[in-house]
Amino acid sequence: MYASREDIGYDFGDDSKVGSKPIKPNPNIDGGWAWMIVFSSFLVHILIMGSQMALGVLNMEWLEEFNQSRGLTAWVSSLSMGITLIVGPFIGLFISMCGCRLTAIIGGILNALGWILSAYASSVHYLFLTFGVTAGIGSGMVYLPAVVMVGQYFQKRRALAQGLSTTGTGFGAFLMTALLKYLCTEFGWRNAMFIQGAISLNLCVCGALMRPLSPKDLSEKSVVRSNSEDNQAKALSHSTETIKSNGVLGEEPEKKEEATNEEVLESAQHIEIGGSSGSGRNMYGLRLLKTVSQLTLTVRKGFALWYSSYFGAASLFTNRVFVAFIIWALFAYSSFVIPFIHLPEIVKQYNLSRQDNVFPLTSIIAIVHIFGKVILGIISDLPCISTWNVFLMANFTLVTCILTLPLIQTYVGLAVVCALIGFSSGYFSLMPVVTEDLVGTKHLANAYGIIICANGISALFGPPFAGWIYDITQKYDFSFYIAGLLYMVGIIFLLIQPCIQKKQPRQKSTEEAQV
């Protein structure tokens, strides 16, 4: 009964940097089982995001096997990456109703099924359905709970915890690239996908580790939340305050409805106890009624929270900075995905295959990506450093590297640029932290679902667009230039909105002074 309430329905302190003293901190918050959640999320990033970053190996195998255009073949990888992220808002509904643990276990089964069925592919279009859609949906059902659970279990060291867990992407890209190359060489790409499907079943184990918070944790953290609300109002933007105030007002009828349903359940219990001497059929009917009532209450509460986040009075879209964040996400992710998918082909064009076989450029990105996430997470947790500013600086560095990459045609030069891409893309570990600062932990699953959905759209169209440009121009240069310019547009949106938000409180205070 407590699954959905513990997995998503609780809102604890939004900003660890606000100076409020926690009351009786629970050992599972920022410690204890929280580190098992980080470990589980780390493995999820290895098996899902790491595998997707290594799809360039399989992409070359598919080009040789099916003899299709680069643009069409790239859709297989793009569908898998894109759908993993695009289904985020709908996975938020699953989390609200079923909890993170069950959602992740079901997703692990679907992901493994997609890999295994893809081993029997007879065409690229077959891979669209098995690998792109089936494995993609399964990946999304595991990925979002892995990120949300880390955010719920950590309050003071959120950036570091997210950084450590998401380093699995870098480790996974490095390990899975080597593994898939070995498996494809020794057993062929079909058997490689079958073996990878068996490995992906470990996602179910990762999901089982996502233990929901207990009611005791909820009550203790609600005290921490109430003590820090005054400071939060000063730290967050005006639109964020609007969301939270509406959310608080919207909780009153929800509590009344919960009380009514609990009274019904209690009355059913009394009837069950009082009628214990009755027939067994009546007892069975009462137990069934009680179970259905509990399930209905959980589903209704989960759907109500999901619906209000998107369409209610406390809609996330009333937060202007969050909307700018969504626009940024629509352009950003493709700039990171395109190099991973097409770098092996670019290296082959530049006749650098010998050097790349010794130390692949994608592996350089993956290794430095690990350090980037951890270092940026540590820096962001410093009390004198703004997470938002670190996030923006990393974005500026990444877009500069994307725009300069086509100008370099030597292995050493490409290695340096790839290292910078890997380090600056470590800002991915800050995305859940920035999202949580904007909307609060209660709305984190739904809000981050929207962000990764926008990232998914970017990942879905980015690589096929690059392949389509190559089919026309026989070069990848214009693909990087266009992706970099669109990325810059998204960064400009992030810069404009905070400036507008800062002006609004000042205007309001002036009007109040005149009154």
C-alpha positions as CSV (number, residue, x, y, z in Angstrom):
1,M,0.0,0.0,0.0
2,Y,2.9,2.3,0.7
3,A,4.7,1.6,-2.5
4,S,3.7,4.6,-4.6
5,R,3.6,6.9,-1.6
6,E,7.1,6.1,-0.6
7,D,8.6,6.0,-4.1
8,I,7.4,9.3,-5.3
9,G,4.8,11.0,-3.1
10,Y,7.1,12.5,-0.6
11,D,8.8,15.8,-0.8
12,F,11.8,16.5,1.3
13,G,14.3,19.3,1.4
14,D,14.9,20.7,-2.1
15,D,18.2,22.4,-1.6
16,S,20.9,20.8,0.4
17,K,22.8,24.1,0.6
18,V,20.1,25.9,2.6
19,G,21.3,26.2,6.2
20,S,18.7,24.3,8.1
21,K,19.5,21.8,10.8
22,P,17.9,18.3,10.2
23,I,15.9,16.9,13.0
24,K,16.9,13.3,13.9
25,P,18.3,12.3,10.5
26,N,17.4,8.8,9.5
27,P,20.5,6.6,8.8
28,N,19.0,5.6,5.4
29,I,19.1,9.3,4.2
30,D,22.6,10.2,2.9
31,G,23.9,6.9,4.3
32,G,23.0,3.3,5.0
33,W,20.8,1.8,2.3
34,A,21.2,5.0,0.3
35,W,24.6,3.8,-1.0
36,M,23.0,0.5,-2.1
37,I,20.6,2.7,-4.2
38,V,23.6,4.5,-5.7
39,F,25.1,1.1,-6.5
40,S,21.9,-0.1,-8.1
41,S,21.6,3.0,-10.2
42,F,25.3,2.7,-11.2
43,L,24.7,-0.8,-12.5
44,V,21.5,0.4,-14.4
45,H,23.6,3.1,-16.1
46,I,26.2,0.5,-17.1
47,L,23.7,-1.9,-18.6
48,I,21.4,0.7,-20.2
49,M,23.1,3.9,-21.0
50,G,26.5,2.3,-21.4
51,S,25.2,-0.3,-23.9
52,Q,23.5,2.5,-25.9
53,M,26.7,4.5,-26.1
54,A,28.4,1.4,-27.6
55,L,25.8,0.9,-30.4
56,G,28.3,2.3,-32.9
57,V,29.8,-1.2,-33.0
58,L,26.5,-2.8,-33.9
59,N,25.6,0.0,-36.3
60,M,28.6,-1.0,-38.5
61,E,27.5,-4.6,-38.4
62,W,24.0,-3.7,-39.4
63,L,25.3,-1.6,-42.3
64,E,27.2,-4.6,-43.7
65,E,24.4,-7.2,-43.0
66,F,21.4,-5.3,-44.4
67,N,23.0,-3.0,-47.0
68,Q,20.8,-0.1,-46.1
69,S,21.6,3.6,-46.1
70,R,23.4,5.1,-43.1
71,G,20.4,7.4,-42.4
72,L,17.9,4.4,-42.2
73,T,20.3,2.2,-40.2
74,A,21.0,4.9,-37.7
75,W,17.2,4.9,-36.8
76,V,17.7,1.6,-35.0
77,S,20.1,3.2,-32.4
78,S,18.1,6.4,-32.3
79,L,14.8,4.6,-31.6
80,S,16.4,2.7,-28.7
81,M,18.0,5.8,-27.2
82,G,15.1,8.1,-28.0
83,I,12.3,5.9,-26.7
84,T,14.2,5.1,-23.5
85,L,13.9,8.8,-22.7
86,I,10.7,9.8,-24.5
87,V,8.6,7.4,-22.4
88,G,9.7,9.3,-19.3
89,P,6.4,11.1,-18.6
90,F,4.4,7.8,-18.9
91,I,6.9,5.9,-16.7
92,G,6.3,8.7,-14.2
93,L,2.7,7.5,-14.1
94,F,3.8,3.9,-13.6
95,I,6.0,5.0,-10.7
96,S,3.2,7.0,-9.1
97,M,0.9,3.9,-9.2
98,C,3.3,0.9,-8.9
99,G,6.4,2.3,-7.3
100,C,10.0,2.4,-8.5
101,R,10.8,-1.2,-7.6
102,L,8.1,-3.0,-9.6
103,T,8.4,-0.6,-12.5
104,A,12.2,-1.3,-12.8
105,I,11.8,-5.1,-12.6
106,I,9.2,-5.2,-15.4
107,G,11.4,-2.9,-17.4
108,G,14.4,-5.2,-17.0
109,I,12.4,-8.1,-18.4
110,L,11.3,-6.1,-21.4
111,N,14.8,-4.8,-22.1
112,A,16.3,-8.3,-22.1
113,L,13.4,-9.5,-24.3
114,G,14.2,-6.8,-26.9
115,W,17.9,-7.7,-27.1
116,I,17.1,-11.4,-27.5
117,L,14.4,-11.0,-30.2
118,S,16.8,-8.7,-32.1
119,A,19.2,-11.6,-32.5
120,Y,16.7,-13.1,-35.0
121,A,16.3,-9.9,-37.1
122,S,15.8,-10.3,-40.8
123,S,15.8,-6.6,-41.7
124,V,16.4,-3.2,-40.3
125,H,12.6,-2.7,-40.0
126,Y,12.4,-5.8,-37.7
127,L,15.1,-4.1,-35.5
128,F,12.9,-1.0,-35.3
129,L,10.3,-3.0,-33.4
130,T,12.4,-5.4,-31.3
131,F,15.4,-3.3,-30.4
132,G,14.1,0.2,-30.9
133,V,10.7,-0.1,-29.4
134,T,10.7,-3.1,-27.1
135,A,14.2,-2.7,-25.6
136,G,13.7,1.1,-25.6
137,I,10.6,1.0,-23.5
138,G,12.2,-1.5,-21.1
139,S,15.2,0.7,-20.7
140,G,13.0,3.7,-19.9
141,M,11.2,1.7,-17.2
142,V,14.4,1.0,-15.4
143,Y,16.3,4.3,-16.1
144,L,13.9,6.8,-14.6
145,P,13.4,4.9,-11.3
146,A,17.1,4.6,-11.0
147,V,17.5,8.4,-11.1
148,V,14.5,9.2,-9.0
149,M,15.5,6.8,-6.2
150,V,18.9,8.4,-5.8
151,G,17.2,11.8,-5.5
152,Q,14.9,10.6,-2.8
153,Y,17.5,8.9,-0.7
154,F,20.0,11.9,-0.7
155,Q,19.5,15.4,0.7
156,K,22.9,16.9,1.5
157,R,25.1,15.2,-1.1
158,R,22.7,14.9,-4.1
159,A,25.1,16.1,-6.8
160,L,27.9,13.7,-5.6
161,A,25.5,10.8,-5.3
162,Q,24.0,11.4,-8.8
163,G,27.5,11.9,-10.1
164,L,28.7,8.5,-8.7
165,S,25.6,6.7,-10.0
166,T,25.7,8.1,-13.5
167,T,29.4,7.3,-13.9
168,G,28.0,4.0,-14.9
169,T,27.4,5.5,-18.3
170,G,31.1,6.1,-18.8
171,F,32.1,2.7,-17.4
172,G,29.4,1.0,-19.4
173,A,30.4,2.7,-22.7
174,F,34.0,1.6,-22.2
175,L,33.2,-1.9,-21.1
176,M,30.3,-2.5,-23.5
177,T,32.3,-1.2,-26.5
178,A,35.0,-3.7,-25.7
179,L,32.6,-6.5,-24.9
180,L,30.4,-6.0,-28.0
181,K,33.5,-5.8,-30.3
182,Y,34.8,-9.1,-28.8
183,L,31.4,-10.9,-29.0
184,C,30.9,-9.7,-32.6
185,T,34.3,-10.9,-33.6
186,E,34.1,-14.3,-31.9
187,F,30.4,-15.2,-32.2
188,G,28.9,-12.7,-34.7
189,W,26.5,-9.8,-34.0
190,R,23.4,-12.0,-33.6
191,N,24.9,-14.2,-30.8
192,A,26.4,-11.0,-29.3
193,M,22.9,-9.5,-29.0
194,F,21.5,-12.8,-27.5
195,I,24.3,-12.8,-24.9
196,Q,23.7,-9.1,-24.1
197,G,20.0,-9.9,-23.6
198,A,20.9,-12.5,-20.9
199,I,23.2,-10.0,-19.2
200,S,20.4,-7.4,-19.2
201,L,18.3,-9.6,-17.0
202,N,20.5,-8.3,-14.1
203,L,18.4,-5.1,-14.4
204,C,15.7,-7.1,-12.5
205,V,18.2,-7.5,-9.6
206,C,18.9,-3.7,-9.7
207,G,15.2,-3.0,-9.5
208,A,14.8,-5.4,-6.5
209,L,17.4,-3.3,-4.7
210,M,15.3,-0.1,-5.0
211,R,13.7,-0.5,-1.5
212,P,11.0,2.2,-0.9
213,L,11.3,4.6,2.0
214,S,9.4,3.6,5.1
215,P,6.6,5.6,6.7
216,K,9.0,6.5,9.5
217,D,11.4,8.1,6.9
218,L,8.5,10.1,5.5
219,S,7.4,11.5,8.9
220,E,10.9,12.5,9.9
221,K,11.7,14.2,6.5
222,S,8.4,16.0,6.5
223,V,9.7,17.9,9.6
224,V,12.9,18.7,7.8
225,R,10.9,19.9,4.8
226,S,8.6,22.2,6.9
227,N,11.6,23.8,8.7
228,S,13.4,24.6,5.4
229,E,10.4,26.1,3.5
230,D,11.1,29.7,4.5
231,N,14.7,29.5,3.3
232,Q,13.6,27.7,0.1
233,A,11.3,30.6,-0.8
234,K,14.2,32.9,-0.9
235,A,16.5,30.5,-2.8
236,L,14.1,29.4,-5.6
237,S,12.4,31.3,-8.4
238,H,9.0,33.0,-8.2
239,S,7.5,30.4,-10.5
240,T,8.8,27.6,-8.4
241,E,7.1,29.1,-5.4
242,T,3.8,29.2,-7.4
243,I,4.1,25.5,-8.1
244,K,4.8,24.6,-4.4
245,S,2.0,26.8,-3.0
246,N,-0.5,25.4,-5.4
247,G,0.7,21.9,-4.5
248,V,0.2,22.5,-0.8
249,L,-3.3,23.8,-1.5
250,G,-4.0,20.9,-3.6
251,E,-3.1,18.5,-0.9
252,E,-6.1,19.3,1.4
253,P,-8.8,17.5,-0.6
254,E,-6.3,14.7,-1.3
255,K,-5.9,14.2,2.5
256,K,-9.7,14.3,3.0
257,E,-10.1,11.7,0.3
258,E,-7.4,9.5,1.8
259,A,-9.1,9.7,5.2
260,T,-12.4,8.7,3.7
261,N,-10.9,5.7,2.0
262,E,-9.1,4.7,5.1
263,E,-12.4,4.9,7.1
264,V,-14.0,2.5,4.5
265,L,-11.1,0.1,4.8
266,E,-11.3,0.2,8.7
267,S,-15.0,-0.4,8.6
268,A,-14.4,-3.4,6.3
269,Q,-11.8,-4.7,8.8
270,H,-14.4,-4.4,11.6
271,I,-17.0,-6.2,9.6
272,E,-14.4,-8.9,8.8
273,I,-13.6,-9.3,12.5
274,G,-17.1,-9.2,13.7
275,G,-18.3,-11.6,11.1
276,S,-15.5,-14.1,11.7
277,S,-18.1,-16.6,12.7
278,G,-19.9,-16.2,9.4
279,S,-19.5,-18.3,6.3
280,G,-16.1,-18.5,4.6
281,R,-17.5,-17.1,1.4
282,N,-18.4,-13.8,3.0
283,M,-14.9,-13.6,4.6
284,Y,-13.3,-14.1,1.2
285,G,-15.5,-11.5,-0.3
286,L,-14.6,-9.0,2.4
287,R,-10.8,-9.6,1.9
288,L,-11.2,-9.2,-1.8
289,L,-13.1,-6.0,-1.3
290,K,-10.4,-4.7,1.0
291,T,-7.6,-5.6,-1.5
292,V,-9.5,-3.9,-4.4
293,S,-10.1,-0.8,-2.3
294,Q,-6.5,-0.5,-1.4
295,L,-5.4,-1.0,-5.0
296,T,-8.0,1.5,-6.3
297,L,-6.8,4.1,-3.7
298,T,-3.1,3.6,-4.7
299,V,-3.9,3.9,-8.4
300,R,-6.2,7.0,-8.0
301,K,-3.6,8.8,-5.8
302,G,-0.8,8.0,-8.3
303,F,-2.8,9.2,-11.3
304,A,-3.9,12.3,-9.4
305,L,-0.3,13.3,-8.7
306,W,0.8,12.5,-12.2
307,Y,-2.1,14.5,-13.8
308,S,-1.7,17.5,-11.5
309,S,2.0,17.8,-12.4
310,Y,1.2,18.2,-16.1
311,F,-2.3,19.6,-16.3
312,G,-3.5,20.8,-12.9
313,A,-3.3,24.1,-11.1
314,A,0.2,23.1,-9.9
315,S,1.4,22.3,-13.5
316,L,5.1,22.2,-14.0
317,F,4.7,24.2,-17.1
318,T,3.9,27.3,-15.0
319,N,7.6,27.4,-14.1
320,R,9.3,29.5,-16.9
321,V,12.8,28.4,-16.0
322,F,11.7,24.8,-16.2
323,V,10.1,25.4,-19.6
324,A,13.4,26.9,-20.8
325,F,15.1,23.8,-19.4
326,I,12.8,21.7,-21.6
327,I,13.7,23.7,-24.7
328,W,17.4,23.3,-23.9
329,A,16.9,19.5,-23.6
330,L,15.3,19.4,-27.0
331,F,18.6,20.4,-28.6
332,A,21.3,19.3,-26.2
333,Y,21.3,15.5,-26.2
334,S,21.8,14.9,-29.9
335,S,25.1,16.8,-29.7
336,F,26.4,14.2,-27.3
337,V,24.9,11.2,-29.1
338,I,26.0,12.0,-32.6
339,P,29.7,11.5,-31.9
340,F,29.1,8.2,-30.2
341,I,27.1,6.8,-33.2
342,H,29.2,8.2,-36.1
343,L,32.8,8.5,-34.7
344,P,33.7,5.0,-35.8
345,E,32.7,5.9,-39.3
346,I,34.5,9.3,-39.2
347,V,37.7,7.6,-38.0
348,K,37.5,5.2,-40.9
349,Q,37.1,8.1,-43.4
350,Y,40.2,9.8,-42.0
351,N,42.3,6.6,-42.2
352,L,42.8,6.5,-38.5
353,S,41.5,3.0,-37.9
354,R,44.8,1.7,-36.7
355,Q,45.2,4.2,-33.9
356,D,41.5,4.0,-33.0
357,N,41.7,0.2,-32.7
358,V,44.5,0.7,-30.1
359,F,42.5,3.2,-28.1
360,P,39.0,4.1,-29.5
361,L,37.9,7.7,-29.3
362,T,34.6,6.6,-27.9
363,S,36.4,5.0,-25.1
364,I,38.3,8.2,-24.4
365,I,35.0,10.0,-24.1
366,A,33.6,7.3,-21.8
367,I,36.6,7.3,-19.5
368,V,36.9,11.0,-19.1
369,H,33.1,11.2,-18.8
370,I,33.4,9.2,-15.5
371,F,35.8,11.7,-14.0
372,G,33.7,14.6,-15.3
373,K,30.6,13.5,-13.5
374,V,32.3,12.9,-10.2
375,I,34.4,16.1,-10.3
376,L,31.5,18.3,-11.4
377,G,29.3,16.7,-8.7
378,I,31.9,17.4,-6.0
379,I,32.3,21.0,-7.1
380,S,28.5,21.6,-7.2
381,D,28.1,20.4,-3.7
382,L,30.5,23.0,-2.4
383,P,28.5,25.6,-0.4
384,C,30.1,28.6,-2.2
385,I,29.4,27.2,-5.7
386,S,26.2,27.5,-7.7
387,T,25.1,24.2,-9.3
388,W,23.4,26.2,-12.0
389,N,26.6,28.1,-13.0
390,V,28.6,24.8,-13.1
391,F,25.9,23.4,-15.3
392,L,26.1,26.3,-17.7
393,M,29.9,26.4,-17.9
394,A,29.9,22.7,-18.8
395,N,27.4,23.3,-21.5
396,F,29.4,26.1,-23.1
397,T,32.5,23.8,-23.1
398,L,30.6,21.0,-24.8
399,V,29.1,23.1,-27.5
400,T,32.5,24.6,-28.3
401,C,33.9,21.1,-28.7
402,I,31.1,20.0,-31.0
403,L,31.6,23.0,-33.3
404,T,35.4,22.5,-33.5
405,L,35.4,18.7,-33.9
406,P,34.9,18.7,-37.7
407,L,38.0,21.0,-38.1
408,I,40.4,18.4,-36.7
409,Q,41.6,15.4,-38.7
410,T,44.5,14.0,-36.6
411,Y,44.1,11.3,-34.0
412,V,45.8,13.3,-31.3
413,G,43.6,16.4,-31.9
414,L,40.5,14.3,-32.0
415,A,41.5,12.6,-28.8
416,V,41.9,15.9,-27.0
417,V,38.5,17.2,-28.2
418,C,36.9,13.8,-27.3
419,A,38.4,14.1,-23.8
420,L,36.9,17.6,-23.4
421,I,33.6,16.3,-24.7
422,G,33.7,13.5,-22.1
423,F,34.5,15.8,-19.2
424,S,32.1,18.6,-20.0
425,S,29.3,16.1,-20.7
426,G,29.6,15.2,-17.0
427,Y,26.9,17.8,-16.5
428,F,24.4,15.0,-17.0
429,S,24.9,14.2,-13.3
430,L,23.7,17.7,-12.5
431,M,20.5,17.4,-14.5
432,P,18.5,15.7,-11.7
433,V,19.9,18.1,-9.1
434,V,18.9,21.2,-11.2
435,T,15.5,19.7,-11.9
436,E,14.9,19.0,-8.2
437,D,16.0,22.6,-7.3
438,L,13.4,23.9,-9.7
439,V,10.4,21.8,-8.8
440,G,11.1,19.9,-5.6
441,T,11.4,16.2,-4.8
442,K,7.7,15.5,-4.9
443,H,7.5,16.4,-8.5
444,L,11.0,15.1,-9.4
445,A,9.8,11.9,-11.2
446,N,7.3,13.7,-13.4
447,A,9.6,16.7,-14.0
448,Y,12.6,14.6,-14.8
449,G,10.4,12.5,-17.0
450,I,9.6,15.5,-19.1
451,I,13.3,16.5,-19.3
452,I,14.5,13.1,-20.5
453,C,11.5,13.0,-22.9
454,A,12.9,16.1,-24.5
455,N,16.3,14.5,-24.5
456,G,14.8,11.5,-26.1
457,I,13.3,13.5,-29.0
458,S,16.8,15.0,-29.5
459,A,18.4,11.6,-29.5
460,L,15.7,10.2,-31.8
461,F,16.3,12.6,-34.6
462,G,19.9,13.6,-34.1
463,P,21.8,10.5,-35.5
464,P,19.5,9.9,-38.4
465,F,19.7,13.6,-39.3
466,A,23.6,13.3,-39.3
467,G,23.3,10.2,-41.5
468,W,21.0,11.9,-43.9
469,I,23.3,14.9,-44.1
470,Y,26.2,12.5,-44.9
471,D,24.2,10.8,-47.6
472,I,23.7,14.2,-49.3
473,T,27.2,15.8,-48.7
474,Q,29.4,12.7,-48.1
475,K,30.6,14.6,-45.0
476,Y,29.7,14.7,-41.3
477,D,30.9,18.3,-40.9
478,F,27.5,20.0,-41.5
479,S,25.9,17.6,-39.0
480,F,28.1,18.8,-36.2
481,Y,27.8,22.5,-37.2
482,I,24.0,22.4,-37.2
483,A,23.7,20.3,-34.0
484,G,26.1,22.7,-32.3
485,L,24.2,25.8,-33.4
486,L,20.8,24.3,-32.2
487,Y,22.5,23.4,-28.9
488,M,23.7,27.1,-28.5
489,V,20.1,28.2,-29.0
490,G,19.0,26.0,-26.1
491,I,21.8,27.4,-23.9
492,I,20.6,31.0,-24.7
493,F,17.1,30.1,-23.5
494,L,18.7,29.0,-20.2
495,L,20.5,32.3,-19.9
496,I,17.5,34.5,-20.7
497,Q,14.8,33.0,-18.4
498,P,16.7,33.4,-15.0
499,C,17.3,37.1,-15.8
500,I,13.6,37.6,-16.4
501,Q,12.8,35.7,-13.2
502,K,15.1,38.0,-11.1
503,K,13.3,41.1,-12.4
504,Q,9.8,39.9,-11.3
505,P,10.3,40.0,-7.5
506,R,11.9,43.5,-7.7
507,Q,8.9,44.9,-9.6
508,K,6.5,43.3,-7.1
509,S,8.4,44.8,-4.1
510,T,8.3,48.3,-5.8
511,E,4.5,48.1,-6.2
512,E,4.1,47.0,-2.6
513,A,6.2,49.9,-1.4
514,Q,4.1,52.4,-3.4
515,V,0.9,50.9,-1.7
